[in-house]
Amino acid sequence: MSINITSTCRDLAQLMPVAQLACRLLFQECYKSGIDNIFITETFRSQERQNYLFAQGRTRPGNIVTWTLSSNHSSRLAWDIAVGAPLSLYDVTTLNKVGVIARKLGITWGGDWTGSIDRPHFEVKASWKMPIGYLLEGQIIVPSNSKMRVKLMIDEKKEANMMTQAWNPASPTMRTETEKYLAQAIKEGIIQESHLKDLQNGMMTTDRLLGLYITIQQRRANE
């Protein structure tokens, strides 16, 4: 593949499969946390481009943009992100939130580095594995420009069947998580507050709950 050293590659498919998986999981968990305005700015970077960037601010005009000639971008194990409007391109608050999520997933975040902090940068080792308790829940849309939003496309029927098997109204943990889920949907204006009250009063049937879940997912997918 021929890549111009002056332009970035934003193609997720150019990363190693393990990095593609880690990146998709990160974007999924960000989406679930309400962060949908992030996008990829660079994935694979050839050694020639790394050399070109390293020269900037040294033997070429411009500000220094990298501190190394050896980058995991060249190993196809790293990716950079940015933040979409209305926030600034490298909004620190948003990048910090993404960094916290990355830590939980075992993904290295440049914001944790000492000396040369690089908040937009994320990478994994070739041996990275998805942490226990996590899975890709559907097709995750990973934007490559600021005009797109992160989306999670879930097979509603498959997810509904999973919920049918998992739902246990007698479980305090299950009730708490379900209440949080409905409360967020109410806040987003997707469903009415009466649904949450019915759940709290023991008037919510499994079929009705599944119907609400599908409605919420469809609304979010279409936004």
Summary of the structure (lengths in Angstrom):
residues: 223
radius of gyration: 20.6
end to end distance: 35.6
largest distance: 70.8
contacts: 613
relative contact order: 0.13
helix: 43%
strand: 11%
